[in-house]
Amino acid sequence: MKIIIDDKIPFIHGALEPYADIIYLPGNKIDRTVVKDADALVIRTRTICNKDLLKGSSVKFIATATIGYDHIDTKWCEANGILWKNAEGCNSSSVMQYIASTLSYLSKKHNCKFEDLTLGVIGVGNVGRKVVRLAEALGMRVVLNDPPIVRSKGLCGYISIEGIIREADIITLHVPLNYESEDKTYHLFDEAMLSRLKPGTILINSSRGEVVDNIALKNFLKKGKLESAVLDVWENEPDIDKELINLLDIATPHIAGYSADGKANGTSMSVMALNNFFRFGMKEWDPKNISNPANPYFLIDAKGITDQLVICEAIEHTYKVIEDSNRLMNSPGDFELQRGNYPLRREFQTYT
């Protein structure tokens, strides 16, 4: 058996070697030639799994160590007998931590209190639900939009996207990328949608780059028609719009979900997906070598400062998003290099 694995997937070396011949390659080097006689692939978003890659190959199973799977042509794979599995929810806590640090930074930059802000959450799945709990814990008012959930579960308390635009001071996007159907999210925030945002609105996108029309966003920011924006995901990655970077409050290289914990979860879920499909006989597998942060224990002197600043200090002790932003703004041509060599980040539960 032959399995090809993206060489940037962490912690996976040695996990599958007892069961198959393993070849590690950069994601963008996994091509038709190398997959022709492969039985399985373990990939990230940089490998596009479609007819062009897979036709005529012996691939039977694809595991992607990511929440998203728009890089897999699922219809073609299913029609051609190739099963696939994503790592659903693997890095949801990592993205929530990213949003927490972003809200902390924005609150200080724009001098606003959490209790005075309304957060609009569009997409209330694995990530969105955690962002809702975070915002409520911070004291923010939260409004929700997720038409597929409303249709399938009939939940109350959700509002239209028009309601989000009308009520939210900050809008954060946590939707999959859909190019068609009634739940189309491609350019969900296009020129028309951006023009309807109320003055002072801040837009955050950590879902998929194509959900926001980057050209329209740039134009609105240049004209001062939008207060500010935060992008972790971009159109045309890694060849991102360098002019747009300089107009943003925060610009990061698609790393919101890049905590060590999130990566470990994605790797573990991918390994076990292959185990279950090929019946390797592994009872369980988890990475054992995740490094600890430099300062997992810390003390905050809260004397003379507000509760909000105490909370912000705690959040930013675990992760300062502005450091990632500064790196990209200083060297936007190193987008892929910064992703591939991302520094250790551990999630909230690692700290005391």
C-alpha positions as CSV (number, residue, x, y, z in Angstrom):
1,M,0.0,0.0,0.0
2,K,1.2,3.5,-0.8
3,I,0.1,6.7,1.0
4,I,1.1,10.2,0.0
5,I,1.2,12.8,2.7
6,D,1.6,16.6,2.6
7,D,5.0,17.2,4.3
8,K,3.7,20.2,6.2
9,I,1.2,18.1,8.2
10,P,2.7,18.1,11.7
11,F,3.1,15.1,14.1
12,I,2.3,12.5,11.5
13,H,5.8,11.2,10.8
14,G,6.0,7.6,12.0
15,A,2.2,7.1,12.5
16,L,1.4,5.2,9.3
17,E,4.8,3.8,8.4
18,P,4.0,0.4,10.0
19,Y,1.1,-0.1,7.6
20,A,2.1,1.4,4.3
21,D,4.9,2.9,2.1
22,I,4.8,6.6,2.9
23,I,5.9,9.4,0.6
24,Y,6.0,13.0,2.0
25,L,5.7,15.8,-0.5
26,P,4.9,19.6,-0.5
27,G,1.2,20.0,-1.1
28,N,1.7,21.7,-4.4
29,K,4.0,18.9,-5.6
30,I,1.3,16.2,-5.2
31,D,0.5,15.8,-8.9
32,R,-0.9,13.1,-11.3
33,T,2.4,11.4,-11.7
34,V,2.9,10.7,-8.0
35,V,-0.8,9.8,-7.2
36,K,-1.2,7.4,-10.1
37,D,-0.3,4.3,-8.0
38,A,-1.2,5.7,-4.6
39,D,-3.9,4.1,-2.5
40,A,-4.6,7.2,-0.3
41,L,-3.7,10.9,0.2
42,V,-3.4,12.9,3.4
43,I,-3.6,16.6,2.4
44,R,-4.2,20.2,3.3
45,T,-5.9,22.9,1.3
46,R,-3.0,23.4,-1.1
47,T,-3.7,20.1,-2.9
48,I,-6.6,20.4,-5.3
49,C,-8.2,16.9,-5.5
50,N,-10.3,16.8,-8.7
51,K,-10.5,15.0,-12.0
52,D,-7.3,16.5,-13.2
53,L,-5.4,15.0,-10.3
54,L,-7.2,11.8,-9.7
55,K,-8.5,10.4,-13.0
56,G,-6.8,7.0,-13.8
57,S,-5.2,6.8,-10.3
58,S,-5.6,4.0,-7.8
59,V,-6.6,6.4,-5.0
60,K,-9.4,5.1,-2.9
61,F,-9.4,7.4,0.1
62,I,-8.5,11.1,0.8
63,A,-8.1,12.5,4.3
64,T,-7.7,16.3,4.6
65,A,-6.3,17.5,7.9
66,T,-8.5,20.6,7.7
67,I,-12.1,21.7,8.5
68,G,-12.7,23.0,5.0
69,Y,-12.9,20.7,2.0
70,D,-13.6,23.0,-0.9
71,H,-10.3,21.9,-2.3
72,I,-11.8,18.5,-2.9
73,D,-14.3,17.9,-5.8
74,T,-16.5,15.8,-3.6
75,K,-19.1,15.1,-6.3
76,W,-16.5,13.8,-8.7
77,C,-14.7,11.7,-6.0
78,E,-18.0,10.1,-4.9
79,A,-19.0,9.4,-8.4
80,N,-15.7,7.7,-9.0
81,G,-15.6,5.6,-5.9
82,I,-13.1,7.7,-3.9
83,L,-14.1,8.3,-0.3
84,W,-13.0,11.4,1.5
85,K,-13.0,12.7,5.1
86,N,-12.3,16.1,6.5
87,A,-11.2,16.9,10.1
88,E,-14.5,18.5,11.1
89,G,-14.1,20.9,14.0
90,C,-10.4,20.1,14.5
91,N,-9.2,23.7,14.9
92,S,-12.4,25.4,16.0
93,S,-10.9,26.4,19.3
94,S,-7.9,27.8,17.6
95,V,-10.0,30.1,15.4
96,M,-12.0,31.1,18.5
97,Q,-8.7,32.1,20.1
98,Y,-7.8,34.1,17.0
99,I,-11.1,35.9,17.2
100,A,-10.6,36.5,20.9
101,S,-7.2,38.1,20.3
102,T,-8.6,40.1,17.4
103,L,-11.5,41.5,19.5
104,S,-9.0,42.4,22.3
105,Y,-6.8,44.3,19.9
106,L,-9.7,46.1,18.2
107,S,-11.3,47.1,21.5
108,K,-8.1,48.8,22.5
109,K,-7.3,50.4,19.1
110,H,-10.8,51.8,18.7
111,N,-11.3,52.5,22.4
112,C,-14.6,50.6,22.9
113,K,-16.1,48.5,25.6
114,F,-17.2,44.9,24.9
115,E,-20.5,45.6,26.7
116,D,-21.3,48.4,24.2
117,L,-20.7,46.2,21.1
118,T,-22.9,43.9,19.1
119,L,-21.2,41.0,17.3
120,G,-22.8,39.6,14.3
121,V,-21.8,35.9,13.7
122,I,-22.5,34.6,10.2
123,G,-22.1,30.8,10.2
124,V,-22.8,29.1,13.5
125,G,-21.2,25.7,13.1
126,N,-18.2,24.3,15.0
127,V,-16.3,27.5,15.0
128,G,-19.2,30.0,15.1
129,R,-20.7,28.3,18.2
130,K,-17.5,28.8,20.1
131,V,-17.2,32.4,18.9
132,V,-20.7,33.0,20.2
133,R,-19.8,31.6,23.7
134,L,-16.6,33.7,23.7
135,A,-18.5,37.0,22.8
136,E,-21.1,36.4,25.4
137,A,-18.5,35.7,28.0
138,L,-16.8,39.0,27.1
139,G,-20.2,40.7,27.7
140,M,-21.0,41.5,24.0
141,R,-24.5,41.3,22.6
142,V,-24.5,38.6,19.9
143,V,-26.8,38.3,16.8
144,L,-26.7,35.1,14.6
145,N,-27.2,34.2,11.0
146,D,-27.1,30.7,9.5
147,P,-29.9,29.9,7.0
148,P,-29.0,26.2,6.6
149,I,-29.2,25.6,10.4
150,V,-32.5,27.4,10.6
151,R,-33.9,25.3,7.7
152,S,-32.7,22.0,9.1
153,K,-33.4,22.6,12.8
154,G,-36.0,25.3,12.8
155,L,-34.1,27.2,15.6
156,C,-35.4,30.5,16.9
157,G,-33.1,33.4,17.7
158,Y,-31.5,33.7,14.3
159,I,-31.9,36.7,12.1
160,S,-31.5,37.6,8.4
161,I,-28.3,38.9,7.0
162,E,-30.0,42.2,6.6
163,G,-30.6,42.1,10.3
164,I,-26.9,41.4,10.9
165,I,-25.9,44.4,8.8
166,R,-28.4,46.6,10.6
167,E,-27.5,45.6,14.2
168,A,-23.9,44.5,14.3
169,D,-20.9,46.7,15.1
170,I,-18.5,43.9,14.2
171,I,-19.3,41.1,11.8
172,T,-17.3,37.9,11.8
173,L,-17.6,35.2,9.0
174,H,-17.5,31.5,9.7
175,V,-19.1,29.9,6.6
176,P,-17.9,27.3,4.2
177,L,-17.2,28.3,0.6
178,N,-20.2,27.5,-1.7
179,Y,-20.1,28.6,-5.3
180,E,-23.8,27.8,-6.0
181,S,-27.2,26.9,-4.5
182,E,-29.3,29.0,-2.2
183,D,-26.5,28.9,0.3
184,K,-23.9,30.4,-2.0
185,T,-21.2,32.2,-0.1
186,Y,-18.8,33.0,-2.9
187,H,-18.5,36.9,-2.7
188,L,-21.2,36.9,0.0
189,F,-19.7,40.3,0.9
190,D,-19.5,41.9,-2.6
191,E,-19.8,45.5,-3.5
192,A,-23.6,45.5,-3.0
193,M,-23.4,43.9,0.5
194,L,-20.5,46.1,1.6
195,S,-22.4,49.2,0.5
196,R,-25.2,48.3,2.9
197,L,-23.0,48.1,6.0
198,K,-23.7,50.9,8.6
199,P,-20.9,53.5,9.2
200,G,-18.3,52.2,11.7
201,T,-18.8,48.5,11.0
202,I,-15.7,46.3,11.3
203,L,-15.6,43.1,9.1
204,I,-13.6,40.0,10.1
205,N,-13.1,37.1,7.7
206,S,-11.3,33.9,8.9
207,S,-13.4,31.5,6.8
208,R,-12.5,31.4,3.1
209,G,-10.9,34.2,1.1
210,E,-13.5,34.1,-1.7
211,V,-16.3,34.8,0.7
212,V,-15.3,38.5,0.6
213,D,-14.7,40.3,-2.7
214,N,-11.2,41.6,-2.0
215,I,-11.3,44.2,-4.7
216,A,-14.6,45.7,-3.5
217,L,-13.3,45.6,0.1
218,K,-10.1,47.5,-0.9
219,N,-12.1,50.1,-2.7
220,F,-14.5,50.7,0.3
221,L,-11.5,50.9,2.7
222,K,-9.7,53.4,0.4
223,K,-12.8,55.6,0.2
224,G,-13.3,55.4,4.0
225,K,-16.7,53.8,3.6
226,L,-15.8,51.0,6.0
227,E,-14.3,51.5,9.4
228,S,-11.8,48.7,9.3
229,A,-11.4,45.0,8.4
230,V,-9.5,42.0,9.5
231,L,-8.5,39.3,7.0
232,D,-6.9,35.9,7.7
233,V,-8.0,34.5,4.4
234,W,-7.6,36.0,0.9
235,E,-8.5,35.6,-2.7
236,N,-5.7,34.3,-4.8
237,E,-3.6,32.9,-1.9
238,P,-0.7,33.0,-1.7
239,D,-0.5,35.9,-4.2
240,I,-2.5,38.3,-2.1
241,D,-3.3,42.0,-2.8
242,K,-0.4,43.9,-1.2
243,E,-2.3,47.2,-1.4
244,L,-5.2,45.7,0.5
245,I,-2.9,44.6,3.3
246,N,-1.9,48.1,4.2
247,L,-5.6,49.2,4.6
248,L,-6.4,46.5,7.2
249,D,-6.3,46.6,11.0
250,I,-5.1,43.0,11.0
251,A,-3.7,41.0,8.1
252,T,-2.5,37.4,8.7
253,P,-1.5,34.5,6.4
254,H,-4.3,32.0,6.8
255,I,-3.2,30.9,10.3
256,A,-6.3,31.4,12.4
257,G,-6.6,27.7,12.9
258,Y,-2.9,27.1,13.2
259,S,-2.6,26.4,16.9
260,A,-0.5,23.3,17.7
261,D,-3.6,21.8,19.4
262,G,-5.7,22.3,16.2
263,K,-3.0,20.9,14.0
264,A,-2.7,17.9,16.3
265,N,-6.4,17.3,16.3
266,G,-6.5,17.4,12.5
267,T,-3.6,15.0,12.2
268,S,-5.1,12.6,14.7
269,M,-8.5,12.6,12.9
270,S,-6.8,12.0,9.5
271,V,-4.8,9.1,10.8
272,M,-7.8,7.5,12.4
273,A,-9.9,8.0,9.3
274,L,-7.3,6.0,7.3
275,N,-7.2,3.4,10.0
276,N,-10.9,3.0,9.9
277,F,-11.1,2.8,6.2
278,F,-8.2,0.4,5.6
279,R,-8.7,-1.5,8.9
280,F,-5.1,-1.1,10.1
281,G,-6.2,-2.2,13.6
282,M,-5.1,0.9,15.5
283,K,-7.2,1.3,18.6
284,E,-6.3,5.0,18.9
285,W,-3.6,7.4,18.0
286,D,-2.7,10.9,19.3
287,P,0.4,13.0,18.9
288,K,2.7,12.7,21.9
289,N,5.3,15.4,21.2
290,I,3.4,18.8,21.3
291,S,5.7,21.4,22.8
292,N,4.5,23.4,25.8
293,P,4.4,27.2,25.7
294,A,7.2,29.2,27.3
295,N,5.0,30.6,30.1
296,P,2.0,28.4,30.8
297,Y,1.5,29.9,34.2
298,F,1.0,33.6,34.7
299,L,-0.3,36.2,37.2
300,I,-2.1,39.4,36.4
301,D,-2.0,42.3,38.8
302,A,-5.6,43.7,38.3
303,K,-5.1,46.6,40.7
304,G,-6.2,49.8,39.1
305,I,-7.3,48.4,35.7
306,T,-10.7,47.5,34.4
307,D,-12.1,44.0,34.1
308,Q,-11.9,44.3,30.3
309,L,-8.2,45.0,30.4
310,V,-7.6,42.1,32.7
311,I,-9.4,39.8,30.3
312,C,-7.5,41.3,27.3
313,E,-4.2,40.8,29.1
314,A,-5.1,37.1,29.8
315,I,-6.1,36.5,26.1
316,E,-3.0,38.2,24.8
317,H,-0.7,36.3,27.1
318,T,-1.8,33.2,25.2
319,Y,-1.7,34.7,21.8
320,K,-1.1,38.2,20.3
321,V,-2.6,38.3,16.8
322,I,-0.9,41.6,16.0
323,E,2.5,39.8,16.0
324,D,1.4,37.6,13.2
325,S,-0.1,40.6,11.4
326,N,3.1,42.6,11.7
327,R,5.1,39.8,10.2
328,L,2.8,39.6,7.1
329,M,2.7,43.4,6.7
330,N,6.5,43.6,6.8
331,S,7.0,40.8,4.4
332,P,3.8,40.0,2.4
333,G,5.7,38.0,-0.2
334,D,6.5,35.4,2.4
335,F,2.9,34.3,2.8
336,E,3.5,30.6,2.3
337,L,6.8,30.7,4.2
338,Q,5.1,32.2,7.2
339,R,2.4,29.5,7.1
340,G,4.9,26.7,6.7
341,N,7.1,28.0,9.6
342,Y,4.4,29.2,11.9
343,P,5.6,29.6,15.5
344,L,4.2,27.5,18.3
345,R,0.8,28.6,19.5
346,R,-1.1,26.7,22.2
347,E,-4.8,27.2,23.0
348,F,-6.4,28.6,26.2
349,Q,-6.6,25.3,28.0
350,T,-2.8,25.0,28.1
351,Y,-2.6,28.0,30.4
352,T,-3.3,28.7,34.0
